[in-house]
Amino acid sequence: MENVGDDVGSLYLDFKARYLFGSEAEYMKEGFVKLGNGRVTYDVSKSKTNLLQIHLGIYFNVIF
């Protein structure tokens, strides 16, 4: 005789984190190009391109 509730399945959790070291990037934002006195000027922004990536996963297996 089989007991109900003995085989309920499995639950798995997966957690990952990684940090990627980048370099520095130069870019222009909207509105940073200006025209004046027949000259074109623009402002360049700089920022680091480091990235923190987090992954969380849940897997479950239900047995009927």
PDBQT receptor file of N, H, CA, C and O in Angstrom, charges set to zero:
ATOM      1  N   MET A   1       0.844  -1.178   0.000  1.00  0.00    +0.000 N 
ATOM      2  CA  MET A   1       0.000   0.000   0.000  1.00  0.00    +0.000 C 
ATOM      3  C   MET A   1       0.891   1.244   0.000  1.00  0.00    +0.000 C 
ATOM      4  O   MET A   1       1.859   1.318   0.757  1.00  0.00    +0.000 OA
ATOM      5  N   GLU A   2       0.564   2.209  -0.843  1.00  0.00    +0.000 N 
ATOM      6  H   GLU A   2      -0.222   2.148  -1.458  1.00  0.00    +0.000 HD
ATOM      7  CA  GLU A   2       1.368   3.413  -0.998  1.00  0.00    +0.000 C 
ATOM      8  C   GLU A   2       0.813   4.520  -0.109  1.00  0.00    +0.000 C 
ATOM      9  O   GLU A   2      -0.396   4.751  -0.081  1.00  0.00    +0.000 OA
ATOM     10  N   ASN A   3       1.685   5.197   0.608  1.00  0.00    +0.000 N 
ATOM     11  H   ASN A   3       2.667   5.010   0.586  1.00  0.00    +0.000 HD
ATOM     12  CA  ASN A   3       1.265   6.317   1.459  1.00  0.00    +0.000 C 
ATOM     13  C   ASN A   3       1.197   7.581   0.629  1.00  0.00    +0.000 C 
ATOM     14  O   ASN A   3       2.146   7.903  -0.086  1.00  0.00    +0.000 OA
ATOM     15  N   VAL A   4       0.109   8.291   0.710  1.00  0.00    +0.000 N 
ATOM     16  H   VAL A   4      -0.662   8.030   1.291  1.00  0.00    +0.000 HD
ATOM     17  CA  VAL A   4      -0.064   9.546  -0.011  1.00  0.00    +0.000 C 
ATOM     18  C   VAL A   4       0.771  10.609   0.694  1.00  0.00    +0.000 C 
ATOM     19  O   VAL A   4       0.721  10.726   1.919  1.00  0.00    +0.000 OA
ATOM     20  N   GLY A   5       1.532  11.376  -0.064  1.00  0.00    +0.000 N 
ATOM     21  H   GLY A   5       1.573  11.281  -1.059  1.00  0.00    +0.000 HD
ATOM     22  CA  GLY A   5       2.345  12.438   0.500  1.00  0.00    +0.000 C 
ATOM     23  C   GLY A   5       3.796  12.072   0.701  1.00  0.00    +0.000 C 
ATOM     24  O   GLY A   5       4.602  12.940   1.037  1.00  0.00    +0.000 OA
ATOM     25  N   ASP A   6       4.160  10.806   0.506  1.00  0.00    +0.000 N 
ATOM     26  H   ASP A   6       3.505  10.101   0.234  1.00  0.00    +0.000 HD
ATOM     27  CA  ASP A   6       5.562  10.418   0.661  1.00  0.00    +0.000 C 
ATOM     28  C   ASP A   6       6.425  10.980  -0.468  1.00  0.00    +0.000 C 
ATOM     29  O   ASP A   6       7.539  11.439  -0.217  1.00  0.00    +0.000 OA
ATOM     30  N   ASP A   7       5.937  10.952  -1.685  1.00  0.00    +0.000 N 
ATOM     31  H   ASP A   7       5.032  10.579  -1.888  1.00  0.00    +0.000 HD
ATOM     32  CA  ASP A   7       6.678  11.460  -2.839  1.00  0.00    +0.000 C 
ATOM     33  C   ASP A   7       6.062  12.790  -3.268  1.00  0.00    +0.000 C 
ATOM     34  O   ASP A   7       5.152  12.823  -4.096  1.00  0.00    +0.000 OA
ATOM     35  N   VAL A   8       6.557  13.870  -2.705  1.00  0.00    +0.000 N 
ATOM     36  H   VAL A   8       7.296  13.843  -2.031  1.00  0.00    +0.000 HD
ATOM     37  CA  VAL A   8       5.999  15.181  -3.024  1.00  0.00    +0.000 C 
ATOM     38  C   VAL A   8       6.791  15.887  -4.118  1.00  0.00    +0.000 C 
ATOM     39  O   VAL A   8       6.315  16.882  -4.664  1.00  0.00    +0.000 OA
ATOM     40  N   GLY A   9       7.966  15.411  -4.450  1.00  0.00    +0.000 N 
ATOM     41  H   GLY A   9       8.353  14.603  -4.007  1.00  0.00    +0.000 HD
ATOM     42  CA  GLY A   9       8.765  16.020  -5.497  1.00  0.00    +0.000 C 
ATOM     43  C   GLY A   9      10.014  16.662  -4.938  1.00  0.00    +0.000 C 
ATOM     44  O   GLY A   9      10.439  16.372  -3.819  1.00  0.00    +0.000 OA
ATOM     45  N   SER A  10      10.599  17.548  -5.743  1.00  0.00    +0.000 N 
ATOM     46  H   SER A  10      10.254  17.784  -6.651  1.00  0.00    +0.000 HD
ATOM     47  CA  SER A  10      11.861  18.188  -5.372  1.00  0.00    +0.000 C 
ATOM     48  C   SER A  10      11.783  19.676  -5.644  1.00  0.00    +0.000 C 
ATOM     49  O   SER A  10      11.050  20.123  -6.527  1.00  0.00    +0.000 OA
ATOM     50  N   LEU A  11      12.544  20.434  -4.880  1.00  0.00    +0.000 N 
ATOM     51  H   LEU A  11      13.139  20.071  -4.164  1.00  0.00    +0.000 HD
ATOM     52  CA  LEU A  11      12.655  21.882  -5.060  1.00  0.00    +0.000 C 
ATOM     53  C   LEU A  11      14.133  22.239  -5.037  1.00  0.00    +0.000 C 
ATOM     54  O   LEU A  11      14.847  21.889  -4.097  1.00  0.00    +0.000 OA
ATOM     55  N   TYR A  12      14.592  22.938  -6.072  1.00  0.00    +0.000 N 
ATOM     56  H   TYR A  12      14.012  23.223  -6.835  1.00  0.00    +0.000 HD
ATOM     57  CA  TYR A  12      15.989  23.333  -6.184  1.00  0.00    +0.000 C 
ATOM     58  C   TYR A  12      16.076  24.844  -6.305  1.00  0.00    +0.000 C 
ATOM     59  O   TYR A  12      15.296  25.460  -7.032  1.00  0.00    +0.000 OA
ATOM     60  N   LEU A  13      17.021  25.440  -5.597  1.00  0.00    +0.000 N 
ATOM     61  H   LEU A  13      17.655  24.939  -5.007  1.00  0.00    +0.000 HD
ATOM     62  CA  LEU A  13      17.289  26.870  -5.693  1.00  0.00    +0.000 C 
ATOM     63  C   LEU A  13      18.679  27.063  -6.292  1.00  0.00    +0.000 C 
ATOM     64  O   LEU A  13      19.621  26.356  -5.934  1.00  0.00    +0.000 OA
ATOM     65  N   ASP A  14      18.795  28.011  -7.193  1.00  0.00    +0.000 N 
ATOM     66  H   ASP A  14      18.030  28.584  -7.484  1.00  0.00    +0.000 HD
ATOM     67  CA  ASP A  14      20.063  28.293  -7.852  1.00  0.00    +0.000 C 
ATOM     68  C   ASP A  14      20.338  29.783  -7.706  1.00  0.00    +0.000 C 
ATOM     69  O   ASP A  14      19.543  30.607  -8.157  1.00  0.00    +0.000 OA
ATOM     70  N   PHE A  15      21.453  30.133  -7.082  1.00  0.00    +0.000 N 
ATOM     71  H   PHE A  15      22.099  29.464  -6.715  1.00  0.00    +0.000 HD
ATOM     72  CA  PHE A  15      21.829  31.531  -6.900  1.00  0.00    +0.000 C 
ATOM     73  C   PHE A  15      23.251  31.726  -7.399  1.00  0.00    +0.000 C 
ATOM     74  O   PHE A  15      24.169  31.007  -7.005  1.00  0.00    +0.000 OA
ATOM     75  N   LYS A  16      23.418  32.716  -8.275  1.00  0.00    +0.000 N 
ATOM     76  H   LYS A  16      22.672  33.300  -8.595  1.00  0.00    +0.000 HD
ATOM     77  CA  LYS A  16      24.736  33.031  -8.816  1.00  0.00    +0.000 C 
ATOM     78  C   LYS A  16      24.914  34.539  -8.804  1.00  0.00    +0.000 C 
ATOM     79  O   LYS A  16      23.962  35.292  -9.010  1.00  0.00    +0.000 OA
ATOM     80  N   ALA A  17      26.130  34.965  -8.564  1.00  0.00    +0.000 N 
ATOM     81  H   ALA A  17      26.904  34.354  -8.397  1.00  0.00    +0.000 HD
ATOM     82  CA  ALA A  17      26.466  36.386  -8.649  1.00  0.00    +0.000 C 
ATOM     83  C   ALA A  17      27.870  36.504  -9.225  1.00  0.00    +0.000 C 
ATOM     84  O   ALA A  17      28.762  35.719  -8.900  1.00  0.00    +0.000 OA
ATOM     85  N   ARG A  18      28.046  37.500 -10.085  1.00  0.00    +0.000 N 
ATOM     86  H   ARG A  18      27.322  38.137 -10.349  1.00  0.00    +0.000 HD
ATOM     87  CA  ARG A  18      29.379  37.739 -10.615  1.00  0.00    +0.000 C 
ATOM     88  C   ARG A  18      29.551  39.233 -10.869  1.00  0.00    +0.000 C 
ATOM     89  O   ARG A  18      28.606  39.951 -11.193  1.00  0.00    +0.000 OA
ATOM     90  N   TYR A  19      30.770  39.659 -10.711  1.00  0.00    +0.000 N 
ATOM     91  H   TYR A  19      31.539  39.076 -10.447  1.00  0.00    +0.000 HD
ATOM     92  CA  TYR A  19      31.131  41.057 -10.900  1.00  0.00    +0.000 C 
ATOM     93  C   TYR A  19      32.146  41.133 -12.025  1.00  0.00    +0.000 C 
ATOM     94  O   TYR A  19      33.198  40.497 -11.961  1.00  0.00    +0.000 OA
ATOM     95  N   LEU A  20      31.841  41.897 -13.040  1.00  0.00    +0.000 N 
ATOM     96  H   LEU A  20      30.987  42.414 -13.092  1.00  0.00    +0.000 HD
ATOM     97  CA  LEU A  20      32.727  42.041 -14.193  1.00  0.00    +0.000 C 
ATOM     98  C   LEU A  20      33.404  43.413 -14.136  1.00  0.00    +0.000 C 
ATOM     99  O   LEU A  20      32.732  44.443 -14.094  1.00  0.00    +0.000 OA
ATOM    100  N   PHE A  21      34.718  43.415 -14.134  1.00  0.00    +0.000 N 
ATOM    101  H   PHE A  21      35.264  42.578 -14.168  1.00  0.00    +0.000 HD
ATOM    102  CA  PHE A  21      35.466  44.665 -14.129  1.00  0.00    +0.000 C 
ATOM    103  C   PHE A  21      35.589  45.167 -15.566  1.00  0.00    +0.000 C 
ATOM    104  O   PHE A  21      36.120  44.475 -16.434  1.00  0.00    +0.000 OA
ATOM    105  N   GLY A  22      35.098  46.360 -15.800  1.00  0.00    +0.000 N 
ATOM    106  H   GLY A  22      34.666  46.922 -15.094  1.00  0.00    +0.000 HD
ATOM    107  CA  GLY A  22      35.174  46.944 -17.128  1.00  0.00    +0.000 C 
ATOM    108  C   GLY A  22      36.203  48.060 -17.163  1.00  0.00    +0.000 C 
ATOM    109  O   GLY A  22      37.025  48.194 -16.257  1.00  0.00    +0.000 OA
ATOM    110  N   SER A  23      36.148  48.832 -18.185  1.00  0.00    +0.000 N 
ATOM    111  H   SER A  23      35.480  48.724 -18.921  1.00  0.00    +0.000 HD
ATOM    112  CA  SER A  23      37.047  49.976 -18.323  1.00  0.00    +0.000 C 
ATOM    113  C   SER A  23      36.209  51.246 -18.258  1.00  0.00    +0.000 C 
ATOM    114  O   SER A  23      35.150  51.255 -17.632  1.00  0.00    +0.000 OA
ATOM    115  N   GLU A  24      36.660  52.293 -18.883  1.00  0.00    +0.000 N 
ATOM    116  H   GLU A  24      37.521  52.286 -19.391  1.00  0.00    +0.000 HD
ATOM    117  CA  GLU A  24      35.930  53.554 -18.886  1.00  0.00    +0.000 C 
ATOM    118  C   GLU A  24      35.409  53.817 -20.295  1.00  0.00    +0.000 C 
ATOM    119  O   GLU A  24      36.118  53.597 -21.277  1.00  0.00    +0.000 OA
ATOM    120  N   ALA A  25      34.171  54.287 -20.389  1.00  0.00    +0.000 N 
ATOM    121  H   ALA A  25      33.595  54.466 -19.591  1.00  0.00    +0.000 HD
ATOM    122  CA  ALA A  25      33.559  54.570 -21.686  1.00  0.00    +0.000 C 
ATOM    123  C   ALA A  25      33.240  56.064 -21.793  1.00  0.00    +0.000 C 
ATOM    124  O   ALA A  25      32.907  56.719 -20.805  1.00  0.00    +0.000 OA
ATOM    125  N   GLU A  26      33.351  56.577 -23.003  1.00  0.00    +0.000 N 
ATOM    126  H   GLU A  26      33.622  56.045 -23.806  1.00  0.00    +0.000 HD
ATOM    127  CA  GLU A  26      32.958  57.960 -23.292  1.00  0.00    +0.000 C 
ATOM    128  C   GLU A  26      31.721  57.932 -24.173  1.00  0.00    +0.000 C 
ATOM    129  O   GLU A  26      31.625  57.144 -25.113  1.00  0.00    +0.000 OA
ATOM    130  N   TYR A  27      30.776  58.809 -23.852  1.00  0.00    +0.000 N 
ATOM    131  H   TYR A  27      30.854  59.450 -23.088  1.00  0.00    +0.000 HD
ATOM    132  CA  TYR A  27      29.535  58.853 -24.618  1.00  0.00    +0.000 C 
ATOM    133  C   TYR A  27      28.906  60.236 -24.486  1.00  0.00    +0.000 C 
ATOM    134  O   TYR A  27      29.263  61.018 -23.605  1.00  0.00    +0.000 OA
ATOM    135  N   MET A  28      27.956  60.520 -25.389  1.00  0.00    +0.000 N 
ATOM    136  H   MET A  28      27.666  59.885 -26.104  1.00  0.00    +0.000 HD
ATOM    137  CA  MET A  28      27.238  61.791 -25.349  1.00  0.00    +0.000 C 
ATOM    138  C   MET A  28      25.790  61.537 -24.985  1.00  0.00    +0.000 C 
ATOM    139  O   MET A  28      25.164  60.603 -25.485  1.00  0.00    +0.000 OA
ATOM    140  N   LYS A  29      25.265  62.376 -24.110  1.00  0.00    +0.000 N 
ATOM    141  H   LYS A  29      25.773  63.135 -23.704  1.00  0.00    +0.000 HD
ATOM    142  CA  LYS A  29      23.858  62.300 -23.748  1.00  0.00    +0.000 C 
ATOM    143  C   LYS A  29      23.057  63.218 -24.668  1.00  0.00    +0.000 C 
ATOM    144  O   LYS A  29      23.608  64.095 -25.334  1.00  0.00    +0.000 OA
ATOM    145  N   GLU A  30      21.764  62.997 -24.687  1.00  0.00    +0.000 N 
ATOM    146  H   GLU A  30      21.317  62.285 -24.147  1.00  0.00    +0.000 HD
ATOM    147  CA  GLU A  30      20.889  63.817 -25.523  1.00  0.00    +0.000 C 
ATOM    148  C   GLU A  30      20.951  65.274 -25.060  1.00  0.00    +0.000 C 
ATOM    149  O   GLU A  30      20.866  65.558 -23.865  1.00  0.00    +0.000 OA
ATOM    150  N   GLY A  31      21.100  66.192 -26.016  1.00  0.00    +0.000 N 
ATOM    151  H   GLY A  31      21.169  65.961 -26.987  1.00  0.00    +0.000 HD
ATOM    152  CA  GLY A  31      21.136  67.614 -25.705  1.00  0.00    +0.000 C 
ATOM    153  C   GLY A  31      22.520  68.148 -25.397  1.00  0.00    +0.000 C 
ATOM    154  O   GLY A  31      22.644  69.318 -25.034  1.00  0.00    +0.000 OA
ATOM    155  N   PHE A  32      23.557  67.355 -25.523  1.00  0.00    +0.000 N 
ATOM    156  H   PHE A  32      23.457  66.405 -25.818  1.00  0.00    +0.000 HD
ATOM    157  CA  PHE A  32      24.904  67.803 -25.200  1.00  0.00    +0.000 C 
ATOM    158  C   PHE A  32      25.646  68.368 -26.406  1.00  0.00    +0.000 C 
ATOM    159  O   PHE A  32      26.786  68.809 -26.265  1.00  0.00    +0.000 OA
ATOM    160  N   VAL A  33      25.034  68.366 -27.582  1.00  0.00    +0.000 N 
ATOM    161  H   VAL A  33      24.108  68.008 -27.697  1.00  0.00    +0.000 HD
ATOM    162  CA  VAL A  33      25.617  69.010 -28.760  1.00  0.00    +0.000 C 
ATOM    163  C   VAL A  33      25.010  70.400 -28.871  1.00  0.00    +0.000 C 
ATOM    164  O   VAL A  33      23.789  70.556 -28.895  1.00  0.00    +0.000 OA
ATOM    165  N   LYS A  34      25.886  71.423 -28.941  1.00  0.00    +0.000 N 
ATOM    166  H   LYS A  34      26.877  71.297 -28.921  1.00  0.00    +0.000 HD
ATOM    167  CA  LYS A  34      25.407  72.811 -28.957  1.00  0.00    +0.000 C 
ATOM    168  C   LYS A  34      25.984  73.551 -30.152  1.00  0.00    +0.000 C 
ATOM    169  O   LYS A  34      27.143  73.364 -30.523  1.00  0.00    +0.000 OA
ATOM    170  N   LEU A  35      25.148  74.397 -30.746  1.00  0.00    +0.000 N 
ATOM    171  H   LEU A  35      24.207  74.549 -30.445  1.00  0.00    +0.000 HD
ATOM    172  CA  LEU A  35      25.559  75.249 -31.861  1.00  0.00    +0.000 C 
ATOM    173  C   LEU A  35      25.591  76.690 -31.367  1.00  0.00    +0.000 C 
ATOM    174  O   LEU A  35      24.639  77.162 -30.747  1.00  0.00    +0.000 OA
ATOM    175  N   GLY A  36      26.679  77.379 -31.642  1.00  0.00    +0.000 N 
ATOM    176  H   GLY A  36      27.453  76.995 -32.145  1.00  0.00    +0.000 HD
ATOM    177  CA  GLY A  36      26.772  78.783 -31.254  1.00  0.00    +0.000 C 
ATOM    178  C   GLY A  36      27.939  79.459 -31.935  1.00  0.00    +0.000 C 
ATOM    179  O   GLY A  36      29.039  78.911 -31.999  1.00  0.00    +0.000 OA
ATOM    180  N   ASN A  37      27.691  80.660 -32.447  1.00  0.00    +0.000 N 
ATOM    181  H   ASN A  37      26.797  81.105 -32.395  1.00  0.00    +0.000 HD
ATOM    182  CA  ASN A  37      28.720  81.458 -33.136  1.00  0.00    +0.000 C 
ATOM    183  C   ASN A  37      29.353  80.687 -34.293  1.00  0.00    +0.000 C 
ATOM    184  O   ASN A  37      30.550  80.824 -34.547  1.00  0.00    +0.000 OA
ATOM    185  N   GLY A  38      28.567  79.889 -34.987  1.00  0.00    +0.000 N 
ATOM    186  H   GLY A  38      27.594  79.778 -34.780  1.00  0.00    +0.000 HD
ATOM    187  CA  GLY A  38      29.074  79.139 -36.128  1.00  0.00    +0.000 C 
ATOM    188  C   GLY A  38      29.952  77.965 -35.739  1.00  0.00    +0.000 C 
ATOM    189  O   GLY A  38      30.643  77.401 -36.587  1.00  0.00    +0.000 OA
ATOM    190  N   ARG A  39      29.935  77.590 -34.473  1.00  0.00    +0.000 N 
ATOM    191  H   ARG A  39      29.373  78.048 -33.784  1.00  0.00    +0.000 HD
ATOM    192  CA  ARG A  39      30.769  76.481 -34.004  1.00  0.00    +0.000 C 
ATOM    193  C   ARG A  39      29.897  75.408 -33.377  1.00  0.00    +0.000 C 
ATOM    194  O   ARG A  39      28.840  75.691 -32.813  1.00  0.00    +0.000 OA
ATOM    195  N   VAL A  40      30.354  74.192 -33.486  1.00  0.00    +0.000 N 
ATOM    196  H   VAL A  40      31.213  73.962 -33.944  1.00  0.00    +0.000 HD
ATOM    197  CA  VAL A  40      29.673  73.057 -32.865  1.00  0.00    +0.000 C 
ATOM    198  C   VAL A  40      30.524  72.614 -31.667  1.00  0.00    +0.000 C 
ATOM    199  O   VAL A  40      31.711  72.320 -31.808  1.00  0.00    +0.000 OA
ATOM    200  N   THR A  41      29.904  72.575 -30.506  1.00  0.00    +0.000 N 
ATOM    201  H   THR A  41      28.940  72.814 -30.392  1.00  0.00    +0.000 HD
ATOM    202  CA  THR A  41      30.586  72.076 -29.311  1.00  0.00    +0.000 C 
ATOM    203  C   THR A  41      29.755  70.951 -28.717  1.00  0.00    +0.000 C 
ATOM    204  O   THR A  41      28.535  70.899 -28.878  1.00  0.00    +0.000 OA
ATOM    205  N   TYR A  42      30.434  70.068 -28.037  1.00  0.00    +0.000 N 
ATOM    206  H   TYR A  42      31.424  70.110 -27.906  1.00  0.00    +0.000 HD
ATOM    207  CA  TYR A  42      29.728  68.954 -27.398  1.00  0.00    +0.000 C 
ATOM    208  C   TYR A  42      30.452  68.565 -26.114  1.00  0.00    +0.000 C 
ATOM    209  O   TYR A  42      31.671  68.694 -25.999  1.00  0.00    +0.000 OA
ATOM    210  N   ASP A  43      29.675  68.090 -25.166  1.00  0.00    +0.000 N 
ATOM    211  H   ASP A  43      28.685  67.985 -25.259  1.00  0.00    +0.000 HD
ATOM    212  CA  ASP A  43      30.203  67.623 -23.887  1.00  0.00    +0.000 C 
ATOM    213  C   ASP A  43      30.189  66.101 -23.886  1.00  0.00    +0.000 C 
ATOM    214  O   ASP A  43      29.187  65.474 -24.232  1.00  0.00    +0.000 OA
ATOM    215  N   VAL A  44      31.300  65.526 -23.498  1.00  0.00    +0.000 N 
ATOM    216  H   VAL A  44      32.114  66.034 -23.217  1.00  0.00    +0.000 HD
ATOM    217  CA  VAL A  44      31.421  64.072 -23.442  1.00  0.00    +0.000 C 
ATOM    218  C   VAL A  44      31.331  63.636 -21.985  1.00  0.00    +0.000 C 
ATOM    219  O   VAL A  44      32.016  64.185 -21.122  1.00  0.00    +0.000 OA
ATOM    220  N   SER A  45      30.493  62.659 -21.719  1.00  0.00    +0.000 N 
ATOM    221  H   SER A  45      29.936  62.214 -22.420  1.00  0.00    +0.000 HD
ATOM    222  CA  SER A  45      30.393  62.075 -20.379  1.00  0.00    +0.000 C 
ATOM    223  C   SER A  45      31.259  60.831 -20.315  1.00  0.00    +0.000 C 
ATOM    224  O   SER A  45      31.461  60.149 -21.319  1.00  0.00    +0.000 OA
ATOM    225  N   LYS A  46      31.772  60.542 -19.121  1.00  0.00    +0.000 N 
ATOM    226  H   LYS A  46      31.608  61.097 -18.306  1.00  0.00    +0.000 HD
ATOM    227  CA  LYS A  46      32.589  59.347 -18.915  1.00  0.00    +0.000 C 
ATOM    228  C   LYS A  46      32.033  58.576 -17.734  1.00  0.00    +0.000 C 
ATOM    229  O   LYS A  46      31.553  59.163 -16.764  1.00  0.00    +0.000 OA
ATOM    230  N   SER A  47      32.099  57.276 -17.821  1.00  0.00    +0.000 N 
ATOM    231  H   SER A  47      32.488  56.798 -18.609  1.00  0.00    +0.000 HD
ATOM    232  CA  SER A  47      31.693  56.433 -16.689  1.00  0.00    +0.000 C 
ATOM    233  C   SER A  47      32.386  55.083 -16.798  1.00  0.00    +0.000 C 
ATOM    234  O   SER A  47      32.843  54.682 -17.869  1.00  0.00    +0.000 OA
ATOM    235  N   LYS A  48      32.454  54.397 -15.670  1.00  0.00    +0.000 N 
ATOM    236  H   LYS A  48      32.083  54.723 -14.800  1.00  0.00    +0.000 HD
ATOM    237  CA  LYS A  48      33.022  53.059 -15.646  1.00  0.00    +0.000 C 
ATOM    238  C   LYS A  48      31.987  52.074 -16.166  1.00  0.00    +0.000 C 
ATOM    239  O   LYS A  48      30.785  52.325 -16.083  1.00  0.00    +0.000 OA
ATOM    240  N   THR A  49      32.452  50.966 -16.697  1.00  0.00    +0.000 N 
ATOM    241  H   THR A  49      33.428  50.763 -16.764  1.00  0.00    +0.000 HD
ATOM    242  CA  THR A  49      31.541  49.974 -17.274  1.00  0.00    +0.000 C 
ATOM    243  C   THR A  49      31.538  48.675 -16.474  1.00  0.00    +0.000 C 
ATOM    244  O   THR A  49      31.364  47.596 -17.042  1.00  0.00    +0.000 OA
ATOM    245  N   ASN A  50      31.729  48.771 -15.158  1.00  0.00    +0.000 N 
ATOM    246  H   ASN A  50      31.870  49.647 -14.697  1.00  0.00    +0.000 HD
ATOM    247  CA  ASN A  50      31.651  47.589 -14.302  1.00  0.00    +0.000 C 
ATOM    248  C   ASN A  50      30.218  47.084 -14.264  1.00  0.00    +0.000 C 
ATOM    249  O   ASN A  50      29.278  47.861 -14.433  1.00  0.00    +0.000 OA
ATOM    250  N   LEU A  51      30.049  45.792 -14.043  1.00  0.00    +0.000 N 
ATOM    251  H   LEU A  51      30.813  45.161 -13.905  1.00  0.00    +0.000 HD
ATOM    252  CA  LEU A  51      28.722  45.195 -14.078  1.00  0.00    +0.000 C 
ATOM    253  C   LEU A  51      28.585  44.160 -12.968  1.00  0.00    +0.000 C 
ATOM    254  O   LEU A  51      29.444  43.293 -12.808  1.00  0.00    +0.000 OA
ATOM    255  N   LEU A  52      27.499  44.257 -12.201  1.00  0.00    +0.000 N 
ATOM    256  H   LEU A  52      26.801  44.961 -12.330  1.00  0.00    +0.000 HD
ATOM    257  CA  LEU A  52      27.150  43.246 -11.214  1.00  0.00    +0.000 C 
ATOM    258  C   LEU A  52      25.936  42.509 -11.744  1.00  0.00    +0.000 C 
ATOM    259  O   LEU A  52      24.900  43.119 -12.008  1.00  0.00    +0.000 OA
ATOM    260  N   GLN A  53      26.061  41.199 -11.900  1.00  0.00    +0.000 N 
ATOM    261  H   GLN A  53      26.903  40.703 -11.685  1.00  0.00    +0.000 HD
ATOM    262  CA  GLN A  53      24.975  40.380 -12.447  1.00  0.00    +0.000 C 
ATOM    263  C   GLN A  53      24.562  39.351 -11.402  1.00  0.00    +0.000 C 
ATOM    264  O   GLN A  53      25.396  38.614 -10.877  1.00  0.00    +0.000 OA
ATOM    265  N   ILE A  54      23.260  39.311 -11.107  1.00  0.00    +0.000 N 
ATOM    266  H   ILE A  54      22.583  39.909 -11.534  1.00  0.00    +0.000 HD
ATOM    267  CA  ILE A  54      22.715  38.385 -10.117  1.00  0.00    +0.000 C 
ATOM    268  C   ILE A  54      21.686  37.498 -10.810  1.00  0.00    +0.000 C 
ATOM    269  O   ILE A  54      20.833  37.980 -11.556  1.00  0.00    +0.000 OA
ATOM    270  N   HIS A  55      21.779  36.210 -10.555  1.00  0.00    +0.000 N 
ATOM    271  H   HIS A  55      22.472  35.819  -9.949  1.00  0.00    +0.000 HD
ATOM    272  CA  HIS A  55      20.884  35.231 -11.162  1.00  0.00    +0.000 C 
ATOM    273  C   HIS A  55      20.257  34.412 -10.043  1.00  0.00    +0.000 C 
ATOM    274  O   HIS A  55      20.960  33.860  -9.197  1.00  0.00    +0.000 OA
ATOM    275  N   LEU A  56      18.936  34.338 -10.044  1.00  0.00    +0.000 N 
ATOM    276  H   LEU A  56      18.364  34.786 -10.731  1.00  0.00    +0.000 HD
ATOM    277  CA  LEU A  56      18.213  33.525  -9.073  1.00  0.00    +0.000 C 
ATOM    278  C   LEU A  56      17.255  32.633  -9.840  1.00  0.00    +0.000 C 
ATOM    279  O   LEU A  56      16.445  33.110 -10.635  1.00  0.00    +0.000 OA
ATOM    280  N   GLY A  57      17.353  31.344  -9.597  1.00  0.00    +0.000 N 
ATOM    281  H   GLY A  57      18.011  30.956  -8.952  1.00  0.00    +0.000 HD
ATOM    282  CA  GLY A  57      16.502  30.397 -10.291  1.00  0.00    +0.000 C 
ATOM    283  C   GLY A  57      15.836  29.427  -9.318  1.00  0.00    +0.000 C 
ATOM    284  O   GLY A  57      16.410  29.058  -8.293  1.00  0.00    +0.000 OA
ATOM    285  N   ILE A  58      14.636  29.030  -9.654  1.00  0.00    +0.000 N 
ATOM    286  H   ILE A  58      14.170  29.330 -10.486  1.00  0.00    +0.000 HD
ATOM    287  CA  ILE A  58      13.891  28.064  -8.861  1.00  0.00    +0.000 C 
ATOM    288  C   ILE A  58      13.404  26.971  -9.814  1.00  0.00    +0.000 C 
ATOM    289  O   ILE A  58      12.820  27.253 -10.860  1.00  0.00    +0.000 OA
ATOM    290  N   TYR A  59      13.654  25.745  -9.438  1.00  0.00    +0.000 N 
ATOM    291  H   TYR A  59      14.129  25.516  -8.588  1.00  0.00    +0.000 HD
ATOM    292  CA  TYR A  59      13.211  24.592 -10.220  1.00  0.00    +0.000 C 
ATOM    293  C   TYR A  59      12.465  23.666  -9.291  1.00  0.00    +0.000 C 
ATOM    294  O   TYR A  59      12.948  23.335  -8.208  1.00  0.00    +0.000 OA
ATOM    295  N   PHE A  60      11.297  23.250  -9.713  1.00  0.00    +0.000 N 
ATOM    296  H   PHE A  60      10.905  23.518 -10.593  1.00  0.00    +0.000 HD
ATOM    297  CA  PHE A  60      10.563  22.303  -8.880  1.00  0.00    +0.000 C 
ATOM    298  C   PHE A  60      10.014  21.180  -9.744  1.00  0.00    +0.000 C 
ATOM    299  O   PHE A  60       9.668  21.376 -10.910  1.00  0.00    +0.000 OA
ATOM    300  N   ASN A  61       9.944  20.014  -9.151  1.00  0.00    +0.000 N 
ATOM    301  H   ASN A  61      10.225  19.855  -8.204  1.00  0.00    +0.000 HD
ATOM    302  CA  ASN A  61       9.486  18.818  -9.825  1.00  0.00    +0.000 C 
ATOM    303  C   ASN A  61       8.378  18.208  -8.962  1.00  0.00    +0.000 C 
ATOM    304  O   ASN A  61       8.631  17.788  -7.833  1.00  0.00    +0.000 OA
ATOM    305  N   VAL A  62       7.178  18.161  -9.481  1.00  0.00    +0.000 N 
ATOM    306  H   VAL A  62       6.972  18.503 -10.398  1.00  0.00    +0.000 HD
ATOM    307  CA  VAL A  62       6.048  17.646  -8.733  1.00  0.00    +0.000 C 
ATOM    308  C   VAL A  62       5.710  16.241  -9.243  1.00  0.00    +0.000 C 
ATOM    309  O   VAL A  62       5.588  16.019 -10.448  1.00  0.00    +0.000 OA
ATOM    310  N   ILE A  63       5.562  15.315  -8.325  1.00  0.00    +0.000 N 
ATOM    311  H   ILE A  63       5.661  15.495  -7.346  1.00  0.00    +0.000 HD
ATOM    312  CA  ILE A  63       5.215  13.945  -8.674  1.00  0.00    +0.000 C 
ATOM    313  C   ILE A  63       3.750  13.728  -8.355  1.00  0.00    +0.000 C 
ATOM    314  O   ILE A  63       3.305  13.960  -7.231  1.00  0.00    +0.000 OA
ATOM    315  N   PHE A  64       3.013  13.284  -9.344  1.00  0.00    +0.000 N 
ATOM    316  H   PHE A  64       3.375  13.096 -10.257  1.00  0.00    +0.000 HD
ATOM    317  CA  PHE A  64       1.583  13.002  -9.131  1.00  0.00    +0.000 C 
ATOM    318  C   PHE A  64       1.351  11.530  -8.881  1.00  0.00    +0.000 C 
ATOM    319  O   PHE A  64       0.212  11.109  -8.682  1.00  0.00    +0.000 OA
TER     320      PHE A  64
